[in-house]
Amino acid sequence: MNICVIGAGNGGLALAGFLGMRGYNITLYNRSLRRISAFKTSRQIKLEGQINATVTIDEVTTDLEKALENAKLIMIVVPAFAHADIAKKVAPYVKNGQIFILNPGRTFGALEFWEVLKREGMKKEIIVAEAQTFLFASRTSNPGVSHIFKIKNAVPVSALPARKNNELKDVVEEVIPEMQVVESTLYTSFNNIGAVFHPATLILNAGRVESTFGKFEFYLEGITPSIAKVLEKIDSERCAVARTLGLEPMTSVEWLNYAYDVLGMNLYEAIHNNSGYQGIIAPPSLQNRYIFEDVPMSLVPISSMAKKLGIATPAIDSIIYIASIMMNRDFYREGRTLEKLGIANLTLSQINRLLKEGDLN
Protein backbone atom coordinates (compact mmCIF):
# COMPACT_ATOMS: atom_id res chain seq x y z
CA MET A 1 0.00 0.00 0.00
CA ASN A 2 1.17 3.52 -0.81
CA ILE A 3 0.89 5.80 2.22
CA CYS A 4 1.47 9.54 2.38
CA VAL A 5 2.36 11.14 5.72
CA ILE A 6 1.66 14.87 5.76
CA GLY A 7 3.82 16.71 8.28
CA ALA A 8 7.41 15.97 9.30
CA GLY A 9 7.24 17.25 12.87
CA ASN A 10 7.49 15.25 16.10
CA GLY A 11 4.65 12.92 15.14
CA GLY A 12 4.91 12.74 11.36
CA LEU A 13 8.59 11.83 11.31
CA ALA A 14 8.01 9.03 13.82
CA LEU A 15 4.95 7.72 11.97
CA ALA A 16 6.68 7.73 8.57
CA GLY A 17 9.56 5.70 9.98
CA PHE A 18 7.25 3.37 11.88
CA LEU A 19 5.07 2.58 8.85
CA GLY A 20 8.12 2.29 6.63
CA MET A 21 9.54 -0.24 9.09
CA ARG A 22 6.34 -2.24 8.62
CA GLY A 23 7.07 -2.51 4.91
CA TYR A 24 4.75 0.08 3.33
CA ASN A 25 5.66 2.50 0.56
CA ILE A 26 5.93 5.81 2.39
CA THR A 27 6.02 9.34 1.05
CA LEU A 28 6.71 12.00 3.66
CA TYR A 29 5.47 15.48 2.76
CA ASN A 30 6.34 18.71 4.50
CA ARG A 31 5.39 22.18 3.29
CA SER A 32 8.83 23.67 4.00
CA LEU A 33 12.22 22.31 3.03
CA ARG A 34 13.86 23.36 6.29
CA ARG A 35 12.48 20.49 8.38
CA ILE A 36 13.35 17.77 5.85
CA SER A 37 16.49 19.08 4.12
CA ALA A 38 18.90 17.05 6.28
CA PHE A 39 17.44 13.70 5.15
CA LYS A 40 15.61 14.54 1.90
CA THR A 41 18.26 12.87 -0.24
CA SER A 42 19.07 9.88 1.97
CA ARG A 43 15.37 9.34 2.84
CA GLN A 44 16.56 7.72 6.07
CA ILE A 45 14.70 8.07 9.36
CA LYS A 46 16.31 6.87 12.57
CA LEU A 47 13.98 5.67 15.32
CA GLU A 48 15.13 5.60 18.94
CA GLY A 49 13.54 4.77 22.29
CA GLN A 50 11.00 1.96 22.37
CA ILE A 51 12.02 1.14 18.79
CA ASN A 52 15.60 1.22 17.51
CA ALA A 53 15.86 1.09 13.73
CA THR A 54 17.02 3.04 10.70
CA VAL A 55 14.40 3.04 7.96
CA THR A 56 14.70 4.18 4.37
CA ILE A 57 11.38 5.45 3.05
CA ASP A 58 10.41 5.92 -0.60
CA GLU A 59 10.12 9.68 -0.94
CA VAL A 60 10.63 12.90 1.02
CA THR A 61 9.12 15.90 -0.74
CA THR A 62 7.65 19.40 -0.59
CA ASP A 63 5.49 18.64 -3.67
CA LEU A 64 1.99 17.92 -2.36
CA GLU A 65 0.52 16.83 -5.70
CA LYS A 66 3.32 14.30 -6.13
CA ALA A 67 2.94 13.09 -2.55
CA LEU A 68 -0.78 12.38 -2.98
CA GLU A 69 -0.64 11.00 -6.51
CA ASN A 70 -0.57 7.27 -5.76
CA ALA A 71 -1.51 7.27 -2.08
CA LYS A 72 -4.40 5.16 -0.82
CA LEU A 73 -3.98 6.22 2.81
CA ILE A 74 -3.05 9.77 3.81
CA MET A 75 -1.99 10.24 7.42
CA ILE A 76 -2.25 13.92 8.40
CA VAL A 77 0.07 14.65 11.32
CA VAL A 78 -0.02 18.42 11.85
CA PRO A 79 -1.41 20.54 14.69
CA ALA A 80 -5.20 20.79 14.54
CA PHE A 81 -5.08 24.52 13.82
CA ALA A 82 -3.57 23.58 10.42
CA HIS A 83 -6.27 21.06 9.45
CA ALA A 84 -8.40 23.56 7.52
CA ASP A 85 -5.38 24.83 5.59
CA ILE A 86 -4.31 21.28 4.71
CA ALA A 87 -7.85 20.54 3.50
CA LYS A 88 -7.70 23.53 1.14
CA LYS A 89 -4.31 22.46 -0.18
CA VAL A 90 -5.22 18.80 -0.82
CA ALA A 91 -8.67 19.52 -2.32
CA PRO A 92 -7.47 19.85 -5.96
CA TYR A 93 -5.59 16.53 -5.81
CA VAL A 94 -8.08 14.25 -4.05
CA LYS A 95 -8.89 10.97 -5.80
CA ASN A 96 -11.78 8.55 -5.36
CA GLY A 97 -11.17 5.89 -2.72
CA GLN A 98 -8.57 7.77 -0.73
CA ILE A 99 -8.65 7.73 3.07
CA PHE A 100 -7.51 10.78 5.05
CA ILE A 101 -6.90 10.23 8.77
CA LEU A 102 -6.29 13.16 11.12
CA ASN A 103 -3.74 12.09 13.74
CA PRO A 104 -5.39 13.25 15.95
CA GLY A 105 -8.52 15.18 14.99
CA ARG A 106 -8.90 16.79 18.41
CA THR A 107 -12.58 17.86 18.61
CA PHE A 108 -14.62 17.91 15.39
CA GLY A 109 -11.47 17.80 13.26
CA ALA A 110 -12.93 15.45 10.67
CA LEU A 111 -16.09 17.54 10.37
CA GLU A 112 -14.08 20.73 9.82
CA PHE A 113 -11.84 18.99 7.25
CA TRP A 114 -14.87 17.56 5.42
CA GLU A 115 -16.66 20.92 5.30
CA VAL A 116 -13.57 22.70 3.93
CA LEU A 117 -13.16 20.08 1.21
CA LYS A 118 -16.81 20.56 0.19
CA ARG A 119 -16.43 24.34 0.13
CA GLU A 120 -13.43 23.90 -2.14
CA GLY A 121 -15.61 21.95 -4.57
CA MET A 122 -14.32 18.45 -3.83
CA LYS A 123 -16.86 15.89 -5.06
CA LYS A 124 -14.83 12.67 -4.87
CA GLU A 125 -15.95 9.61 -2.90
CA ILE A 126 -13.48 9.50 -0.02
CA ILE A 127 -13.21 8.89 3.72
CA VAL A 128 -12.10 11.51 6.20
CA ALA A 129 -11.38 9.95 9.60
CA GLU A 130 -10.07 11.16 12.92
CA ALA A 131 -8.02 9.41 15.56
CA GLN A 132 -8.79 10.19 19.19
CA THR A 133 -5.09 10.63 19.99
CA PHE A 134 -1.72 10.07 18.36
CA LEU A 135 -0.23 6.59 18.28
CA PHE A 136 2.97 7.56 20.08
CA ALA A 137 4.46 9.87 22.59
CA SER A 138 7.39 10.98 20.42
CA ARG A 139 9.82 13.85 19.90
CA THR A 140 12.29 14.72 17.14
CA SER A 141 15.71 14.61 18.82
CA ASN A 142 17.79 15.56 15.74
CA PRO A 143 17.05 16.10 12.03
CA GLY A 144 15.76 12.78 10.73
CA VAL A 145 15.89 11.22 14.21
CA SER A 146 12.74 10.47 16.22
CA HIS A 147 12.59 9.29 19.82
CA ILE A 148 9.48 7.19 20.48
CA PHE A 149 8.89 7.15 24.23
CA LYS A 150 5.94 4.78 24.13
CA ILE A 151 3.55 3.22 21.62
CA LYS A 152 -0.01 3.29 22.88
CA ASN A 153 -1.88 -0.01 23.18
CA ALA A 154 -4.89 1.22 21.25
CA VAL A 155 -6.19 4.36 19.55
CA PRO A 156 -9.90 4.84 18.75
CA VAL A 157 -10.59 6.05 15.20
CA SER A 158 -13.76 6.66 13.21
CA ALA A 159 -14.75 7.62 9.68
CA LEU A 160 -16.75 10.55 8.46
CA PRO A 161 -19.22 9.49 7.23
CA ALA A 162 -19.49 6.69 9.79
CA ARG A 163 -21.32 4.48 7.27
CA LYS A 164 -17.83 3.88 5.80
CA ASN A 165 -16.36 2.51 9.01
CA ASN A 166 -16.16 -1.03 7.59
CA GLU A 167 -14.07 0.24 4.69
CA LEU A 168 -11.87 2.16 7.12
CA LYS A 169 -11.54 -0.93 9.31
CA ASP A 170 -10.27 -3.05 6.42
CA VAL A 171 -7.40 -0.63 5.90
CA VAL A 172 -6.40 0.19 9.48
CA GLU A 173 -6.53 -3.45 10.60
CA GLU A 174 -3.88 -4.16 7.98
CA VAL A 175 -1.71 -1.06 8.39
CA ILE A 176 -2.15 0.04 12.02
CA PRO A 177 -3.87 -2.70 14.03
CA GLU A 178 -3.41 -0.53 17.13
CA MET A 179 -6.25 1.61 15.78
CA GLN A 180 -9.71 0.48 16.89
CA VAL A 181 -12.65 1.63 14.79
CA VAL A 182 -15.46 3.10 16.91
CA GLU A 183 -19.02 4.08 16.05
CA SER A 184 -18.65 7.77 15.22
CA THR A 185 -16.34 10.78 15.18
CA LEU A 186 -18.53 12.08 18.00
CA TYR A 187 -16.84 9.43 20.16
CA THR A 188 -13.30 10.32 19.10
CA SER A 189 -13.99 14.06 19.42
CA PHE A 190 -15.41 13.94 22.94
CA ASN A 191 -12.87 11.46 24.26
CA ASN A 192 -10.18 14.02 23.46
CA ILE A 193 -7.71 13.52 26.30
CA GLY A 194 -5.30 16.16 24.99
CA ALA A 195 -7.95 18.72 25.90
CA VAL A 196 -7.61 17.60 29.51
CA PHE A 197 -3.85 17.14 29.86
CA HIS A 198 -2.21 19.80 27.70
CA PRO A 199 -3.49 23.39 28.01
CA ALA A 200 -4.21 23.55 31.73
CA THR A 201 -0.90 21.90 32.64
CA LEU A 202 1.05 24.36 30.50
CA ILE A 203 -0.86 27.41 31.73
CA LEU A 204 -0.61 26.42 35.39
CA ASN A 205 3.15 25.94 34.91
CA ALA A 206 3.56 29.22 32.99
CA GLY A 207 5.95 30.78 35.49
CA ARG A 208 8.14 27.71 35.57
CA VAL A 209 8.19 27.40 31.77
CA GLU A 210 9.14 31.05 31.29
CA SER A 211 11.82 31.05 34.01
CA THR A 212 13.45 27.71 33.10
CA PHE A 213 12.65 27.55 29.35
CA GLY A 214 10.80 24.31 30.02
CA LYS A 215 13.64 22.44 31.68
CA PHE A 216 11.46 20.02 33.62
CA GLU A 217 9.43 16.91 32.86
CA PHE A 218 6.08 18.11 31.63
CA TYR A 219 3.86 15.33 32.98
CA LEU A 220 5.82 13.92 35.89
CA GLU A 221 6.97 17.23 37.38
CA GLY A 222 4.43 19.62 35.87
CA ILE A 223 1.37 17.71 37.09
CA THR A 224 1.40 18.07 40.86
CA PRO A 225 -1.46 16.89 43.09
CA SER A 226 -3.22 20.27 42.97
CA ILE A 227 -2.83 20.64 39.20
CA ALA A 228 -4.15 17.09 38.78
CA LYS A 229 -7.31 18.17 40.62
CA VAL A 230 -7.86 20.91 38.01
CA LEU A 231 -7.38 18.34 35.24
CA GLU A 232 -9.89 16.04 36.93
CA LYS A 233 -12.45 18.85 36.97
CA ILE A 234 -11.88 19.57 33.27
CA ASP A 235 -12.22 15.85 32.63
CA SER A 236 -15.50 15.60 34.54
CA GLU A 237 -16.94 18.49 32.51
CA ARG A 238 -15.86 16.83 29.25
CA CYS A 239 -17.45 13.56 30.33
CA ALA A 240 -20.70 15.32 31.28
CA VAL A 241 -20.96 16.73 27.76
CA ALA A 242 -20.18 13.34 26.23
CA ARG A 243 -22.84 11.57 28.30
CA THR A 244 -25.46 14.13 27.32
CA LEU A 245 -24.55 13.40 23.69
CA GLY A 246 -25.38 9.75 24.35
CA LEU A 247 -21.78 8.54 24.60
CA GLU A 248 -20.13 6.51 27.33
CA PRO A 249 -16.82 8.36 27.72
CA MET A 250 -13.55 7.10 29.07
CA THR A 251 -12.36 9.13 32.01
CA SER A 252 -8.73 10.18 31.84
CA VAL A 253 -7.81 7.54 34.43
CA GLU A 254 -9.60 4.86 32.39
CA TRP A 255 -7.88 6.09 29.23
CA LEU A 256 -4.43 5.84 30.81
CA ASN A 257 -5.14 2.20 31.57
CA TYR A 258 -6.56 1.63 28.05
CA ALA A 259 -3.62 3.26 26.28
CA TYR A 260 -0.71 2.51 28.60
CA ASP A 261 -1.76 -0.26 31.02
CA VAL A 262 -1.33 1.97 34.07
CA LEU A 263 -3.51 2.19 37.15
CA GLY A 264 -4.02 4.72 39.90
CA MET A 265 -6.51 5.65 42.59
CA ASN A 266 -6.75 9.10 41.01
CA LEU A 267 -5.41 10.99 37.99
CA TYR A 268 -2.24 12.13 39.77
CA GLU A 269 -1.31 8.55 40.67
CA ALA A 270 -2.13 7.18 37.21
CA ILE A 271 -0.04 9.81 35.42
CA HIS A 272 2.90 9.24 37.74
CA ASN A 273 2.67 5.48 37.26
CA ASN A 274 3.07 5.89 33.48
CA SER A 275 6.61 5.09 32.35
CA GLY A 276 5.67 6.37 28.89
CA TYR A 277 5.79 9.94 30.21
CA GLN A 278 9.33 9.65 31.58
CA GLY A 279 11.72 11.97 29.81
CA ILE A 280 9.07 14.11 28.05
CA ILE A 281 10.31 17.64 28.65
CA ALA A 282 8.04 20.67 28.86
CA PRO A 283 7.82 23.11 25.94
CA PRO A 284 10.49 25.85 26.07
CA SER A 285 7.86 28.60 25.88
CA LEU A 286 4.11 29.19 26.00
CA GLN A 287 4.13 29.67 22.21
CA ASN A 288 3.24 26.03 21.79
CA ARG A 289 0.60 23.77 20.27
CA TYR A 290 -0.56 22.78 23.76
CA ILE A 291 -2.22 26.18 23.78
CA PHE A 292 -2.58 27.14 20.11
CA GLU A 293 -3.98 23.71 19.17
CA ASP A 294 -5.68 22.39 22.28
CA VAL A 295 -7.47 25.55 23.37
CA PRO A 296 -9.23 26.62 20.13
CA MET A 297 -9.50 23.15 18.55
CA SER A 298 -10.28 21.09 21.66
CA LEU A 299 -11.60 23.11 24.58
CA VAL A 300 -13.56 25.68 22.55
CA PRO A 301 -15.71 23.13 20.67
CA ILE A 302 -16.35 21.20 23.90
CA SER A 303 -17.41 24.44 25.58
CA SER A 304 -19.49 25.42 22.55
CA MET A 305 -21.34 22.09 22.60
CA ALA A 306 -21.82 22.37 26.37
CA LYS A 307 -23.53 25.74 25.94
CA LYS A 308 -25.88 24.22 23.35
CA LEU A 309 -26.73 21.45 25.81
CA GLY A 310 -27.10 23.77 28.82
CA ILE A 311 -24.14 22.26 30.68
CA ALA A 312 -21.88 24.47 32.81
CA THR A 313 -18.14 24.08 32.15
CA PRO A 314 -16.47 26.61 34.47
CA ALA A 315 -13.04 24.91 34.55
CA ILE A 316 -12.87 24.56 30.76
CA ASP A 317 -14.08 28.13 30.24
CA SER A 318 -11.54 29.45 32.75
CA ILE A 319 -8.64 27.86 30.88
CA ILE A 320 -9.92 29.28 27.57
CA TYR A 321 -10.20 32.79 29.05
CA ILE A 322 -6.83 32.68 30.81
CA ALA A 323 -5.12 31.36 27.67
CA SER A 324 -6.72 34.15 25.64
CA ILE A 325 -5.42 36.76 28.09
CA MET A 326 -1.91 35.28 28.20
CA MET A 327 -1.63 34.94 24.43
CA ASN A 328 -3.42 38.25 23.69
CA ARG A 329 -5.89 36.42 21.46
CA ASP A 330 -9.57 35.56 21.45
CA PHE A 331 -9.64 31.78 21.27
CA TYR A 332 -13.44 31.69 21.37
CA ARG A 333 -13.51 33.77 18.19
CA GLU A 334 -10.72 31.74 16.55
CA GLY A 335 -11.81 28.29 17.63
CA ARG A 336 -14.06 25.54 16.33
CA THR A 337 -17.41 26.78 17.55
CA LEU A 338 -20.60 25.03 16.51
CA GLU A 339 -21.47 28.12 14.45
CA LYS A 340 -18.23 27.84 12.45
CA LEU A 341 -18.81 24.13 11.93
CA GLY A 342 -22.32 24.80 10.64
CA ILE A 343 -24.08 22.67 13.24
CA ALA A 344 -25.23 25.25 15.81
CA ASN A 345 -28.85 25.07 14.70
CA LEU A 346 -29.02 21.31 14.23
CA THR A 347 -30.69 18.98 16.69
CA LEU A 348 -28.61 16.20 18.24
CA SER A 349 -30.31 13.67 15.98
CA GLN A 350 -29.42 15.79 12.95
CA ILE A 351 -25.79 16.07 14.09
CA ASN A 352 -25.62 12.30 14.50
CA ARG A 353 -27.14 11.81 11.05
CA LEU A 354 -24.67 14.23 9.51
CA LEU A 355 -21.74 12.36 11.04
CA LYS A 356 -23.14 8.99 9.99
CA GLU A 357 -24.23 9.81 6.43
CA GLY A 358 -22.08 12.80 5.51
CA ASP A 359 -25.12 15.01 4.83
CA LEU A 360 -28.72 15.54 5.97
CA ASN A 361 -30.42 14.50 2.74
Secondary structure, 3 states (H helix, E strand, C coil): CEEEEECCCHHHHHHHHHHHHCCCEEEEECCCCCCCCCCCCCCEEEEEECCCEEEECCEEECCHHHHHCCCCEEEECCCHHHHHHHHHHHHHHCCCCCEEEECCCCCCHHHHHHHHHHHCCCCCCCEEEEECCCCEEEEEEECCEEEEEEECCCEEEEEECHHHHHHHHHHHHHHCCCEEECCCHHHHHHCCCHHHHHHHHHHHCHHHHHHHCCCCECCCCCCCHHHHHHHHHHHHHHHHHHHHCCCCCCCHHHHHHHHHCCCCCCHHHHHHCCHHHCCCECCCCCCCHHHHCCHHHHHHHHHHHHHHHCCCCHHHHHHHHHHHHHHCCCHHHHCCCHHHHCCCCCCHHHHHHHHHHCCCC
